Amino acid sequence: MATSAEWHENYGDMSEAALNFSRAVKSVQEELEAVDWYNQRAEATHDEQLRRILLHNRNEEIEHAIMALEYLRRSNPVFDAHMRTYLFTEGDITEIEAQAQDGPAPEPL
């Protein structure tokens, strides 16, 4: 039986592709949460050796998150399109969005 902690819908009603998509999204969430935890611990410690270990661990988790994001990009055309629009760009992100949508950039606050 599906649990709300894992699935919002009955996984017996979902395709393997939908299940794998959800697994990848959950993996990205978990990896990014671990990145944050390691980053906080590294920031808080005064022990230089421990700080280097924690930063190493954080960077490993970043690698894992990016691998899962690449899986999502390859398996979902909407992820692919947005990643191609925004990643590895320079300048104001909202202006990039406006240009991608052929509209004016929003006014700054």
Secondary structure, DSSP 8 states (H G I E B T S, - for coil): ---TTT-SS-GGGS-HHHHHHHHHHHHHHHHHHHHHHHHHHHHH---HHHHHHHHHHHHHHHHHHHHHHHHHHHH-HHHHHHHHHHTT--S-HHHHHHHHTTS------
